[in-house]
Amino acid sequence: MKHVNTRVLVIDDEEMVRDNIEEILMPHKYAAEEDDDAMLIASNILFDTPQPVLTPHTSNLPEFMVDKASNGKQGLQHVKEALANNEPYAVIFLDMRMPGWDGLETAMQIRKYDTKAEIIFITAYSDRSIAEIIDKAGQNVGYHCKPYASEEIIQLATKAVTDYSRLRNLEDLIASISSIGLNKYQLTSLLQNILYQVANSVDTDMALLGKLDDDFGYEKLISTGAIEEKVNMEVLISRVKNAHIAPEEVVQFDDMVLARMNNYSVFALLKDPGRLKTEKMYLLKLFVQNAAQAIVNAELTEKLLQKEKLSAVGNAIGMVMHDLRPPIKSLMMITDMMREDNVKSEWVDIMEDCAKQASEIFDDFLAFIKEAPIRKESVNISDVINNVVKLTVTGRNIPHVTIEQNVPDTLIIQGDESKLKRCIANLVNNAINILDQRGKQNAFISITAENDIANNQMRIVVRDSGPGIPEDMLKTLFEPFVTRATVNGTGLGLAIVKQFVIAHCGTITVHNDNGAVFTIYLPV
């Protein structure tokens, strides 16, 4: 079991008070002197004098270690030395009215070095309000009036060291979570459990954990209760944006608590809009900080696994290409020979185009693995789309699927023709596969392209009349090894599309609208 910190510092200008609190918390220090005083014992028996209030500690009470200081500056020096020796104080008993620094000033100075110690003000009179003390010294403070009973001091100290120890243990536990390299499925389960515990700690059944990026776009990860029905998230995010809340900050807006850590945040809707105590806010802050780090670790682990998979696939493709390049080149030689023999057939051109496409597919795939730069040239998007549609439908029995094109002949863009062709081909092929699997009659694929002059970009939209993308896949659809319910899919097609679009300084989005709708934006 981890050692419990029972170190106590007493700061009071009255020596009698300092010694009295020390005697209450460390009665064993004085026990030998009292036991040796035979006259005192005899007197108590003879005159029936009440026995001393102080008795040795029972086994269930902490064994306190007490240091003393006569003023604020001396107390601060004790705190600095304790921190330097890695032996911080768990509890600080502090008089409010002292010469020089008063109690509040002393607490404020201590908080510059130690924000975790439990501070208990012991005073007969104070010029400061409770609200001012909490505002300046933090909410992990206590307040007790003189005169005091011995039992009260013991109870205050015992509770304070227990709370201090519990929070430090929780810090260690949650910090250890942040170093675990979990995969995303294990992490989801872990975060759900932690979120429920935090919700219970602030006495609410409605809480939400998600990503809040620098542009204040919010992506929900985990929720409990009907918080999204009770809260207008757009209004709440706008309020957060206007409040300029820094990372690692925990704030309360009336009945809502927000805790931020980098791009991750927790919203908790309170049953009671009253101000939460520091301990609960502190636990929530710890949760978000370390849960966010755990998420980052999981994402890094996932990316590392993807890189390892892609490396293995790249090696395999390299070996396959070594064997397939000769027959592909032979196919192109055959088409040349057929032309020399004056063979007149559309199939000659199709065979040559298919051979070129096969070679380009291998080259593009290796370019994806190596993240190779693109080579830009003037590209007619209409020609690219016509070529894609022609090669896609050739040899496929899909009479129930209609491909509609609405692309002006004059759309020119600076780009890598092979990679742009691969982007459109992957989207069209995916749509055909889905529609073919479903066997839906009167199915269609629509391809449109147009210049958005106002935004200085070209917009290409590929839409199908299929079942759409499952909601749980929308956010991860462009990640490697995510498949859209296809039988022979590798899970790399859309990852390749996204990488090639980004290489053109463009973006790609997807949503459902009576089918899947992919939109590519390219700068012109």
N, C-alpha and C positions, 0 to 999 in steps of 0.2 A: 504493500500500500504506500502511496506517495506520502511523504512527510507533510504534516500540516504546519503551516506557518503560524506561530503563536507570538510573534515578536510585537511588542507594544511600546509605543513612545508616549510619555506623559509630558506635556508642555504647559507649565503653570508657573507664575511668578511667586506663588506661595509654597514654601518648602513643605509645610505641613500637609498641603493637599497632595503634592507629589509623593511624599513618603506614604501617605495614607492609601492612595490608590495602589502603590507598589505593594504595600503590606496586604491589601485585600486580594490582589491577584497572585502574590507570591508568599502565602502564609508560611510555607515550609522554610523560608529564609529566616523567619523570626521564631519558628517553633522551638528550636534548641534553646534559645535564650529564655523563652517563657517556661520551658520544662525545667530548666535549671534553677529557676527562681522559687525555691522551696517556701520562702516566706509568703510570696503571693499566693501560692496554692493553699497553704495553711490558712491564710486569712480568708480566702474564699470559702473554705469549708467551715471555719469557725463562725464567721458572721453571715453565712448563707448568702454571700454575694453572688449575683448571676455570673455564670461562666462567660468567658469571652465569646463575643459573637463569632470571631474568626476560628475556623476549624480547618484542619488539613484538607486538601482537595480530595474528593472522591475520584475513583478511577474514570468516571464518565465525563469529567471536566478537563479542559485543556491545562497543560502545565505552561503557564505564561512566562515569557522572558521580558522583563520591563527595563527600559532605559528612561532617563529623565533629563529634562532641559528646563532652565529657569526663564527663558525668553524665546521669542520667535526666531531670532537669528541663530541662536544656539540649536534650536530644534531643527531648523533647516539644514544646518551643518551635519547633524545626526542623520538626517534623511539622505543627504548626499553620500555620506560615508557608507551607510547601509546599502545603498544602491551600488556603489562602487565595489563593495565586497560581495555583491549578489546575495545579500541577506536583507531584502526590503522589509519594512514594517507592514504588518497586516492591519494594525489599528493604531490610530493616533488620537489620544485624549487631549483636547485643546481648550484652554481657558479663553474666554472671549475678551475680557477686559484686562489687558496687561500693559505695562509701560513700553514705549517704543512701538514695535509692531503689535497691533491688537490681534485678536484671534482670526478675524476674517482676512486681514492682510497676510498673516502668517500662512493661512490655508491657501491663499492665492499664490504665494511664493512657492509653497510645497508642490502645488499642482503643476508648476512649470517643469518639475522633475519627476513627480510620481502622481499619476492620475488614477492609480488603482487602489491605494490605501483607503481603508474606511476611516473617515474622520468623524469623531464624536465631540461636539462642543459641550463642555461642562461649565456652566456659569450661573451666577445668581442673578445677573442682570445684563441685558444686551441693548446696545444702541442700534442694532441692525434687525431688520425684519427677516422672517423665515424666507420669504421670496427672494430677498437680496442675497442672503447667504447661499441659497441653492443656485441662484443665477451665477454667482461669482466663484463658488467653491465646488460646484458640481452637485448632482443629486445623490451621489453615494456618500451622504453625510447624515449624521444623527444629531440630536439636540436633547440635552437633559439638564434640568435645573438643579442647582444646589439649594438646600442640602440634599444629600443622596444617602441611600442605605447601601451597606456592603453588598447585599444580594443584588441590588440594581446594577452596580458596577460589574459584578461577575456575569450577570445576564447580558448586559450590553457588550462586554468584551467577548463572551462566548459566541453570541450571535454574529458579531462582526467578523471574528476569525473564521467561523463556519461559512459565512457568505463569501468572504474573501477566498477561502480555499475552494469552494464550489465553483466560483467564477474562473479561478486559475485552472482548475481541472477541465472545465468546459472549454476554455481557450485552447488547452493542449489537445483535447479531443477533436475539436473542430479544425484546428490547424493541421492535425494529422490527416484529416479528410482531404485537405487541399493538396497533399503530396501524393495521393493515390492515383495511379494511372488507370482509371476505370475506362471501360468502353461505354458508349453512349447509352446502351440499354441498362447496364448496371447503375450508371449515374442517375438515370431517370428515376429508378426505384429508390435510390438513396435520397435524392432531392425531395421526392414526395414525402418520405418519412420525416425528413428534417422540417419541411414546410408545415406539416401537420403539427409537429412539436412546437414550432414557433407560434403557430396560430393558437394553440392551447395556452401558451405562456402569456399571450396578450388577451386571452379570453375572447377569442373570436372564432367563428366557423367560416369566415370568408376572407381568403387571402389569395394572392396571385404573385407568381414569380415569372419574370420574363426578361427579355433583352430590351434595353432602352438605349439606342445608339446616339451618336453625337448630334444627329439631325432630329432627335426625339421621335423617331419611328419606333413603335413598340411591337414586339413579337412575344406573344404569350408562350411560356414553356409549361408551367404547371399551375393549376388553380384548385382551390377547395371552396365549396359552397357556391352560392349564386352571386358572386361579387360582380360579374360582368353585367348582370341584369340590374343590380342596384346602383352601379356607378357608371357615369358617362365618361368613358376612358379618354375621349378627345378633349373634353373640358379639363379633366384631371391632368393630362399630359401638358396641356397649355398652361395650367397653373404651375406645374413643375418647371416648365421652361422659363416662365416669367420670374420664378423665385430664384433662379440661378443657383441651384443646389449643386454643390461640388461633389465629386466622387468621395467615397468613404464617409458620406454624411448621412445622418439619420434625423428625420424631421417629422413633426406631427402637424397635419392640417385638420384641425377640428376632430372629426371622427375617423380620419385616415392617417395611417402611418406609412411613410415612404423611407426606404433604406436603399441607398445607391452604392454600387461598387463597380467602377468602370462602366461597362455596357450592360450590367445586370442590375435588376432592381426587384424589390419586394414591395407590394402594396397590401396593406392589411386594413380591413374595415372593422372598426371597433364597435362593440355593442354600447359601450359607455364612452361618450366623447371627452371625458375628463382626462387631464394630463397624465400620461404614463410615467411611472417611476423610472429612474435611470437604469436600474438593473434590467428591466424588460427591454428598454431601448438598446441597451448595450448588447444584450443577447441577440437581438435582431440584427444589429450591426455586425456582430461576429459571424452570424449565419451567412449574411450576404457576402461579406468579404471572402470567406473561405469556400462557400459554395461556388462563387464565381471563379475562384482559382481552380476548384475541382473541375468545373466545366471546361475551363481553358486546357487543363491537363488532359481531359478526355478528348477534346477536339484535336489536340496535338497528337495524342495516341492514335486516333482514328486516321489522321492525315499521314502519320508514319506508316500505318498498315497499308493505306492506299498506295503510298509511294513504293512500298515493298512489292505489292501486288502488280503495280504498273511496270516495275522493273522486271519482274519475272515474265509478265506478258510480253514486254518489249523484247526480251531475249528470245522468247519462243517465236515471236513474229519474225525476228531477224533470221532465224534458222529456216522458217517456212519460206520467207522471201528468197533466200539463197537457192531453194529448190524450185520455186515457181517462176522466177524471172525468165529462165531460158524458154519454157513453153509459152509464156506470154509474148516474149519477143518473136518466137516462132510463129505464133498466131498472126502477129502484125506482118511478118514476112510473107505469110500465105496470102493475106489480103492484097499485098503489093503485087504478088505474082498473078493473082486472079485479075487484077486491073490490067496487067501487061497482056494477059490473054483475052482482053476485051470482054470479060464477064460483066454483064449488065444486070445488077440486082441491088436492091436496097439493103439486102442482108450483108453485102460486102462492107458497106459503110457502118452498119450496126455492129458487125463483128470487130471492125477496127476500133470503133468508139468504146466498145465493151472492154477490149484489150487495154486500151489507154486508161480507161476508168479503173480497171483492176490494178494497174501499176500505180496510178495516182492514189488509190485507197491505201496501199501499202506505204507509200511515201508520206501521205498525210497522217497515217497512224503513228509512224515513227516520229514525225514532226511533233505530234501531240505528246508523245512520251518524253521527247527531248526538250519540249517547249521552245521549238525553233522559231525564229522571227519570220514574219511574212514578207513576201516580195510584192510590192504594189505596182500596178499598171492600170491603164484604163480598161474597165470591164463593163460590158453591156449586160445589165441585169436581165433584160428580156431574153437575150441569147442563152444566158446561164440557166434560167428557169425552163426555157423550151427544151434545152438539152437534157436537163434533169428529168423532166416529165417523159420525154421520149425514151430514155434509157430505163426509166423506172417501170414503165408499163410494158415494155417489150418482153415477150415471152411469158407474161403473167396472165392468167385467166381470171380477170376481175371485171366481168361485164356489169356487175351490180354497183360498181364504184365509178363515179364521174369526177373527173378533175377539171375544175374551172380555173381559168387564168384571166386576170385583169391586170396586165402589166404593159405600160406604154413602151413603145420600141425605142424611145429616146433616153431612157434612164441610164446614165453613165456614172460610174463611181470609180474612185481609185482604190484598188484592192487586189487581193490574191485570188485569181479566178478559180484555181483548183480548190482552195479552202472555202471560198464562198459557195462553190458548187457542192462541196461536201456538206456544208451546213443545210442547204435547201434539201439535198438528197436524203439526209438523215431524217429530217422532219417529215418529208413526204413518205418515205419508206415506212416510218413508224406508224403514220396515219393509215396507210394501206394495210399494214399487218393487223392493226386493231380492227379495222372495218372488215377485213377478210375473215378474221377469226370469228367475229360476231355474225357474219353472214347476213348483215342488215341490207335489206333491199332499198333501192333509191338512195344509197349512201353517196356522200360527195366530199371532195376535198377542194377547198378554195384557196388560191394563191393570189394575193394582191400585192402590188408595190407602188409606191408613190413618193414624190419628194415633199417633205414638210419644210417649205421655204422659211417659214417663221422661225423654226428652230434649227435651221441649217442642217437638216439630217434627212436620210432616206428611211422610210418605214416599209418593212416587208412582213406580211401577215400570212401565216399558214394556219388554216382553220379546217377542222373536220367535224363530221356529224356523228362521231362516235360517243361512247359513254363518258368521256372526259377523264380527267386525272383524279384519282382518289385523293381526298382532302389531306390525308396523312402523308402523301408523297409530294405535295406541291412545293414544300419548302426545301426538299432535298433532291428534287428531280434531276438537277444538273450536276449532282455529285457523282463521282465515279462509282460503278458497280451498283447503281440503282436502276432497276428495270421497271418498265411500264406494263407489266403483266404479259410480256411477249414470251413465246415458247422458246425461241432460239436467241434471245437477246443477250448481249454481253454486259450490259449496264454501262457501256462506255460511249455510246453514240451521242447522247445529249451532253455529256461532259466534254466531248470533242467539239460539239457545236458551240458551247459556251466559251471554251478557250479560244477558238478561232474568231468568234465575234469580239471578244475582249481584245484580242491581238489587233483587230481593226479599230480599237478605241470605241467600240460600240457596246450595246447592252442587249440582253434578251430577257423577255418576261413571258410568263405563262399564266393563264387563268381559264376557267370553265365558263362557257356560254353556249349551252346546247351542244356541247362537244368541247374538245381542247382547242385553245387559241394560243398560238405562239407568235410573238411579235419581236422582230429584230429591228433595232435602231442603229444605223450606221451614219457617221459624219460624212458630209459631202463638201 
